[in-house]
Amino acid sequence: MSDDTLRIYNEKAGEYADLTSDSSDPLLDDFIARLPQGASVLDLGCGPGDAAAAMAKAGHKVDALDGSAEMVALADTNPGVTAKLATFEQLQGCDLYAGVWANFSLLHASRDAFPTHLAAIKEALKPGGLFHIGMKLGTGAGPDRLGRYYTYYTQEELEDRMTEAGFTLIDQHFGTSAGLDGKMADWIVVRAHG
């Protein structure tokens, strides 16, 4: 993730938390429902920790990682959430998690680094573990209106990368919504087993 992207998230952590805090997420509810009781879960790129808090409230043991110190500070205030400052490159471990939630976080990784991140997630998942990834649809890469770096994927490219990394695809979901920059964007969520 670029330094500019992290700087912007540090500067706008409160604004981002306000944007995401009031929205219910049926995809998150479904993810939680698919986990075994009391599961160990990773929220990768946790932002202010709303998803991590919902998982913890459901009785799961949640690790939350983010590259923004301000986001980690917000996430760490949620009961049951262990938030740590870490970038995607720092994800390590084998057979740790029953689920990994990477909801619109890995879109900030470069295309070249993406396969390495998928491999680290696959390794961190327990066999058959659940992986959720949300990405913006499109092609190319570059900064948004705020200067955050994005890499865009088509559905086919994202699914090919996941399959190449050894994931078994379960389902896909599509939508359009406004992000922190106010621009409407098409997105995809893919769920898979590790």
N, C-alpha and C positions, 0 to 999 in steps of 0.2 A: 504494500500500500504506500502511496506517495506521501511525502512529508506535507505537501499542501493539503491533501485529503485529511490527514490526521489533524492538522492545524485548524481546518475549517470545522471539523467535528468538535474539537476542544472549544472553539469559540462559540459554537452554536448548540452545545449540548442541551441547554435548557429549552431552547426553541424546538429542538428535535424531540425532546421528551414530551413537550406539550403536544406536538403533532401526532405522536404515536400512542399516548397514554389513554385516550378515550375510546379507542377503536377495539371492538371485539373482533376476534379472528377465528372463524370456523375452521380454518386449516390448522391453527394451533390446537384448538380443541380436539380435532381428529388425531393429530400427532400424539397428544397426551393420552388419548384413549387407546392408541395402538401400543403403548409402552407397557411392559410388565410392571406389576405393582412394585413401588419403591425402587425404581430404576435409577441408575447413574446416567446422567444426561449432560451433554455439552451444548451450551449456547455459544456458538462461534461467531464473534462479531456481535456481541450482545447489546450494543447501544446502551440505553438507559436501564435495561434489564426487565422490561415488562413481560416478555415471554419467559424469561428465567423465573420471574416471580410467580407466574401462573403455573409453571411446572413444579416449582417448590411447593406451592399451595396444594397441588394435587398429590403431594407425598413423595415426590422424586428428589434425589440428591443431585443438585445442579452445580456444575462448574460453568462459570461465565467468563469468556475471554473477549477483550477488546483492545485495540491499539491506541485508543484515546483515553488518556488519564481522566478526563472529565466524565466520560461515559462510565468508566469503571467506578468512579466515586459515586455516581448516581445508582448504578446497578448494585453496588455493595450495601446500599441501605435497605434492600429488600430482604425480609426474613427468609432464611433457608438458602440464600444464594451466596456462593463463594465467588467473588469477582476478582479477576487478576488482569493486570496489564500485560498483554502479549499480542504479538502480531501473528498472522497466519503461519509464517515461517517457524514460529516457536512451538507449534503444536507437535507434541511428542507423546509416545506411549503406545502400547499394544493391548488390545482387548479390554479397554477401559469403560466403554460406554454402550448402553443398550440403544441409545439414540443420539444423533448429532443434528442440531437445528442450526442451519446456516441460512438465515432468512435475509436476503438482500444485503449480504456482507461480502461474499466472494466476488461480487461484481466489481469490487475495487481492486482486485488482484490483476496483474498483467496476464495476458494470454499465454505467455511463455511459462509463467510460474504456476498456472492453473493446474496442469497435470500433477505437479509435485504436491500441491495442496490436497487434491483429490486422493492421492496415494496416502498421505498422512491421515486423512479422515478415515479412509478404508482400514488402515492399520489400527487406528484408535477405537474403531467400532468392534464390539463383540461379534462373533460369527452370527450372521443373520440380522444384525442390528439395523435400526431404521435411520435413514438419512433423508433430511429435508433440505432442499436448496431452492432459494428464490433468486431469480435473475431478471434483469430487464432484457426485453427482446430487441434485436437489431443486429447491426454489423459494425465492425470497426471498434475504435477505442478513442478516448479523449476526455477532456474536461467538460463538466456540465456548466450551467450558468454561474454556479458558485465557485467553480474551480476544482471540484472533486473529480478525481480520475475514475472513469468507468470503462469496463470492457463489456461489449454487447455480444450476445450469442443468438443465433437462430435456434429454434427448437431442435432441429436435426443435429447441429453442431454440439449443443449442450448434451444431448442424449448420447451421441457418439463418444464424447469425451468421458462421460460417466461409465458407459459400457466398457470402453477401453481400460478404465481404471478398475474394472472388476465388479461394478455394481449391477444388481438385477433390478431393472426399472419396475415400479409398481403402478404409478399413475401420474398424470399431469393435470395441472389446473392453470387457467389463463385469466387475466384481468387487465384493467387499465385503472390507474390511479395517479394522483399528484404526489410528488415527493417534496422534500425540503425546499427545493428550488422553485416549487409552484408549477412545474411543467407536467402535463399529463404524459404518462408513458405506459406502453404495453409491457406486460411481464408474464413470466412463466414460473410455476413452482413444479418441481419434479420430486417425487418421493421414490426411494429405492431401498433395497436391502443390501447390506455389505457382505 
